[in-house]
Each structure stands twice: as C-alpha cells, then as structure tokens.
C-alpha cells in the first residue's frame, strides 16, 4: 500500500479516536471505540491470530471497565434508565432517545424513498414539539435515523454503498492503515 493511503487511513483512525474518546460524551462511545479497535485488529492481524487477538482485546476492555469507577457508574446509569423507562418515566436518557426514534420513524414514513429534505428533522421537531421535556437541540441521536428521515432509503442506501466501498478497499489491500 502506498504511504499516502496509510497516512489517510491513519488520519481517519486518529480522528475517529479523538471524536469517540474526547468529544462524544455518550455511553455508546465506549462500544464504538471497542468496535474500532476490533476492526483494526481484524485487518492488522494474520488470520490464525485474529481470534486470540480479539479475545485479548475484549479482556483488556473488561479489565478497563473493572478498574474505572466512571465506566461502572455509566453502566449503572444505563440500568437505572432502563428501570425508569419500564416504569413509564420517559424523561431519562433512554426515554428521550426512544421518543426521538419514534418521531424519526413517523417522519421517515412520510417520504420513505426520497426523504423529507435536508434539515427536515430539526424543522419538524421545532414545529411539532414531539418531546416536550427535551431542552436540547433537535437531534435524533442516531445518524442513520437522521439520514433516513432527511434522505430516505435512497440516501441511506448510498451511505451504505460508501461504507461498502471503504470496506472493500480495506479488504483488498489487507490493511486498515
């Protein structure tokens, strides 16, 4: 692989790492980062060592969880949110997201194939106010839901074609960066 491609993939990995570890305050960031490392291990490790390397990486993340009080607290918050959601309390992190997903699905059903247009989610969110307790900006908290609402199945399909081409390019060369 050319040095330019290696630098490009390395830069993409660095940006994703910074976004996930420093800018993304959500609990899903930990899962995303573990997935990102699993992808790197998959592409950088010879096939006969992939499974042991992934197991070792998983062990590392579990160990990190046991050593980090913050990670344990965040996991406890997830279970607390699930319990509150089951009790009908929707003003929690998960409750808000569930309402965002329901609203996204309603908007998606309006124009399934071509979407509602760029900025439609925020526009309809402000007009219809589907989540009255939400004080933050209108955001479905899911990029795929946002693409589906604004660009429809065609836009979502093109996004997956982009991801497939990226994956295919990495698989052909056998290296991530």
TORKOL-4160 file (C-alpha; in steps of 0.2 Angstrom, whole numbers, padded with zeros to 4 digits, m for minus):
177
<pt num="1" X="0000" Y="0000" Z="0000"/>
<pt num="2" X="0006" Y="0017" Z="m0004"/>
<pt num="3" X="0012" Y="0029" Z="0011"/>
<pt num="4" X="m0002" Y="0041" Z="0006"/>
<pt num="5" X="m0015" Y="0028" Z="0009"/>
<pt num="6" X="m0008" Y="0023" Z="0025"/>
<pt num="7" X="m0007" Y="0041" Z="0031"/>
<pt num="8" X="m0025" Y="0043" Z="0025"/>
<pt num="9" X="m0032" Y="0028" Z="0035"/>
<pt num="10" X="m0021" Y="0033" Z="0050"/>
<pt num="11" X="m0028" Y="0050" Z="0050"/>
<pt num="12" X="m0046" Y="0043" Z="0049"/>
<pt num="13" X="m0042" Y="0032" Z="0063"/>
<pt num="14" X="m0035" Y="0046" Z="0073"/>
<pt num="15" X="m0050" Y="0057" Z="0070"/>
<pt num="16" X="m0062" Y="0044" Z="0075"/>
<pt num="17" X="m0052" Y="0040" Z="0091"/>
<pt num="18" X="m0052" Y="0059" Z="0096"/>
<pt num="19" X="m0071" Y="0060" Z="0092"/>
<pt num="20" X="m0075" Y="0044" Z="0102"/>
<pt num="21" X="m0064" Y="0047" Z="0117"/>
<pt num="22" X="m0064" Y="0066" Z="0119"/>
<pt num="23" X="m0079" Y="0074" Z="0110"/>
<pt num="24" X="m0093" Y="0061" Z="0112"/>
<pt num="25" X="m0100" Y="0062" Z="0129"/>
<pt num="26" X="m0111" Y="0047" Z="0127"/>
<pt num="27" X="m0110" Y="0029" Z="0134"/>
<pt num="28" X="m0110" Y="0022" Z="0116"/>
<pt num="29" X="m0093" Y="0030" Z="0113"/>
<pt num="30" X="m0085" Y="0015" Z="0123"/>
<pt num="31" X="m0094" Y="0002" Z="0112"/>
<pt num="32" X="m0089" Y="0012" Z="0096"/>
<pt num="33" X="m0071" Y="0013" Z="0102"/>
<pt num="34" X="m0070" Y="m0006" Z="0105"/>
<pt num="35" X="m0078" Y="m0009" Z="0088"/>
<pt num="36" X="m0065" Y="0002" Z="0080"/>
<pt num="37" X="m0051" Y="m0007" Z="0088"/>
<pt num="38" X="m0059" Y="m0024" Z="0083"/>
<pt num="39" X="m0058" Y="m0018" Z="0065"/>
<pt num="40" X="m0040" Y="m0013" Z="0067"/>
<pt num="41" X="m0036" Y="m0030" Z="0075"/>
<pt num="42" X="m0046" Y="m0039" Z="0061"/>
<pt num="43" X="m0036" Y="m0030" Z="0047"/>
<pt num="44" X="m0019" Y="m0030" Z="0055"/>
<pt num="45" X="m0018" Y="m0047" Z="0062"/>
<pt num="46" X="m0014" Y="m0063" Z="0052"/>
<pt num="47" X="m0029" Y="m0074" Z="0051"/>
<pt num="48" X="m0023" Y="m0088" Z="0063"/>
<pt num="49" X="m0021" Y="m0075" Z="0077"/>
<pt num="50" X="m0037" Y="m0065" Z="0074"/>
<pt num="51" X="m0047" Y="m0074" Z="0087"/>
<pt num="52" X="m0034" Y="m0074" Z="0101"/>
<pt num="53" X="m0031" Y="m0055" Z="0097"/>
<pt num="54" X="m0049" Y="m0051" Z="0098"/>
<pt num="55" X="m0051" Y="m0061" Z="0114"/>
<pt num="56" X="m0036" Y="m0052" Z="0122"/>
<pt num="57" X="m0043" Y="m0035" Z="0116"/>
<pt num="58" X="m0060" Y="m0040" Z="0124"/>
<pt num="59" X="m0051" Y="m0045" Z="0140"/>
<pt num="60" X="m0042" Y="m0028" Z="0140"/>
<pt num="61" X="m0059" Y="m0018" Z="0139"/>
<pt num="62" X="m0067" Y="m0029" Z="0153"/>
<pt num="63" X="m0052" Y="m0026" Z="0164"/>
<pt num="64" X="m0053" Y="m0007" Z="0160"/>
<pt num="65" X="m0071" Y="m0007" Z="0165"/>
<pt num="66" X="m0067" Y="m0016" Z="0182"/>
<pt num="67" X="m0053" Y="m0003" Z="0185"/>
<pt num="68" X="m0063" Y="0013" Z="0180"/>
<pt num="69" X="m0076" Y="0019" Z="0193"/>
<pt num="70" X="m0083" Y="0031" Z="0179"/>
<pt num="71" X="m0087" Y="0017" Z="0167"/>
<pt num="72" X="m0095" Y="0007" Z="0181"/>
<pt num="73" X="m0106" Y="0022" Z="0186"/>
<pt num="74" X="m0111" Y="0025" Z="0167"/>
<pt num="75" X="m0116" Y="0007" Z="0166"/>
<pt num="76" X="m0126" Y="0009" Z="0182"/>
<pt num="77" X="m0135" Y="0024" Z="0174"/>
<pt num="78" X="m0140" Y="0013" Z="0159"/>
<pt num="79" X="m0148" Y="0000" Z="0170"/>
<pt num="80" X="m0157" Y="0014" Z="0180"/>
<pt num="81" X="m0163" Y="0022" Z="0164"/>
<pt num="82" X="m0170" Y="0005" Z="0158"/>
<pt num="83" X="m0179" Y="0003" Z="0175"/>
<pt num="84" X="m0186" Y="0020" Z="0174"/>
<pt num="85" X="m0192" Y="0018" Z="0156"/>
<pt num="86" X="m0201" Y="0002" Z="0161"/>
<pt num="87" X="m0210" Y="0012" Z="0175"/>
<pt num="88" X="m0216" Y="0024" Z="0162"/>
<pt num="89" X="m0204" Y="0038" Z="0166"/>
<pt num="90" X="m0198" Y="0045" Z="0149"/>
<pt num="91" X="m0188" Y="0060" Z="0154"/>
<pt num="92" X="m0172" Y="0050" Z="0155"/>
<pt num="93" X="m0158" Y="0047" Z="0143"/>
<pt num="94" X="m0165" Y="0032" Z="0136"/>
<pt num="95" X="m0183" Y="0038" Z="0137"/>
<pt num="96" X="m0178" Y="0053" Z="0126"/>
<pt num="97" X="m0170" Y="0043" Z="0114"/>
<pt num="98" X="m0185" Y="0031" Z="0112"/>
<pt num="99" X="m0196" Y="0046" Z="0109"/>
<pt num="100" X="m0183" Y="0053" Z="0096"/>
<pt num="101" X="m0183" Y="0036" Z="0087"/>
<pt num="102" X="m0202" Y="0035" Z="0087"/>
<pt num="103" X="m0203" Y="0053" Z="0080"/>
<pt num="104" X="m0190" Y="0049" Z="0067"/>
<pt num="105" X="m0200" Y="0034" Z="0061"/>
<pt num="106" X="m0215" Y="0044" Z="0059"/>
<pt num="107" X="m0206" Y="0057" Z="0048"/>
<pt num="108" X="m0197" Y="0043" Z="0039"/>
<pt num="109" X="m0215" Y="0036" Z="0034"/>
<pt num="110" X="m0220" Y="0052" Z="0026"/>
<pt num="111" X="m0207" Y="0050" Z="0011"/>
<pt num="112" X="m0199" Y="0033" Z="0013"/>
<pt num="113" X="m0189" Y="0034" Z="m0004"/>
<pt num="114" X="m0183" Y="0052" Z="m0006"/>
<pt num="115" X="m0184" Y="0058" Z="0012"/>
<pt num="116" X="m0191" Y="0074" Z="0019"/>
<pt num="117" X="m0176" Y="0085" Z="0014"/>
<pt num="118" X="m0160" Y="0092" Z="0022"/>
<pt num="119" X="m0164" Y="0100" Z="0039"/>
<pt num="120" X="m0182" Y="0092" Z="0040"/>
<pt num="121" X="m0179" Y="0083" Z="0056"/>
<pt num="122" X="m0175" Y="0100" Z="0065"/>
<pt num="123" X="m0189" Y="0109" Z="0056"/>
<pt num="124" X="m0202" Y="0097" Z="0061"/>
<pt num="125" X="m0196" Y="0094" Z="0078"/>
<pt num="126" X="m0197" Y="0113" Z="0082"/>
<pt num="127" X="m0215" Y="0114" Z="0074"/>
<pt num="128" X="m0222" Y="0098" Z="0081"/>
<pt num="129" X="m0213" Y="0098" Z="0098"/>
<pt num="130" X="m0214" Y="0079" Z="0100"/>
<pt num="131" X="m0203" Y="0078" Z="0115"/>
<pt num="132" X="m0210" Y="0092" Z="0126"/>
<pt num="133" X="m0197" Y="0089" Z="0141"/>
<pt num="134" X="m0182" Y="0090" Z="0129"/>
<pt num="135" X="m0172" Y="0106" Z="0131"/>
<pt num="136" X="m0158" Y="0102" Z="0119"/>
<pt num="137" X="m0156" Y="0105" Z="0101"/>
<pt num="138" X="m0167" Y="0094" Z="0089"/>
<pt num="139" X="m0156" Y="0079" Z="0086"/>
<pt num="140" X="m0162" Y="0061" Z="0084"/>
<pt num="141" X="m0146" Y="0054" Z="0092"/>
<pt num="142" X="m0144" Y="0042" Z="0078"/>
<pt num="143" X="m0135" Y="0047" Z="0061"/>
<pt num="144" X="m0144" Y="0033" Z="0052"/>
<pt num="145" X="m0161" Y="0039" Z="0058"/>
<pt num="146" X="m0156" Y="0056" Z="0053"/>
<pt num="147" X="m0151" Y="0051" Z="0035"/>
<pt num="148" X="m0167" Y="0040" Z="0033"/>
<pt num="149" X="m0178" Y="0055" Z="0038"/>
<pt num="150" X="m0169" Y="0068" Z="0028"/>
<pt num="151" X="m0163" Y="0057" Z="0013"/>
<pt num="152" X="m0174" Y="0042" Z="0013"/>
<pt num="153" X="m0170" Y="0024" Z="0008"/>
<pt num="154" X="m0160" Y="0031" Z="m0007"/>
<pt num="155" X="m0149" Y="0042" Z="0004"/>
<pt num="156" X="m0147" Y="0028" Z="0016"/>
<pt num="157" X="m0143" Y="0015" Z="0003"/>
<pt num="158" X="m0129" Y="0027" Z="m0005"/>
<pt num="159" X="m0122" Y="0029" Z="0013"/>
<pt num="160" X="m0121" Y="0010" Z="0014"/>
<pt num="161" X="m0113" Y="0009" Z="m0003"/>
<pt num="162" X="m0100" Y="0022" Z="0003"/>
<pt num="163" X="m0096" Y="0011" Z="0018"/>
<pt num="164" X="m0096" Y="m0005" Z="0007"/>
<pt num="165" X="m0083" Y="0003" Z="m0005"/>
<pt num="166" X="m0072" Y="0008" Z="0010"/>
<pt num="167" X="m0073" Y="m0009" Z="0017"/>
<pt num="168" X="m0069" Y="m0017" Z="0001"/>
<pt num="169" X="m0054" Y="m0006" Z="m0002"/>
<pt num="170" X="m0048" Y="m0011" Z="0015"/>
<pt num="171" X="m0051" Y="m0029" Z="0012"/>
<pt num="172" X="m0042" Y="m0029" Z="m0005"/>
<pt num="173" X="m0026" Y="m0022" Z="0002"/>
<pt num="174" X="m0027" Y="m0032" Z="0018"/>
<pt num="175" X="m0023" Y="m0017" Z="0029"/>
<pt num="176" X="m0033" Y="m0004" Z="0038"/>
<pt num="177" X="m0020" Y="0010" Z="0038"/>
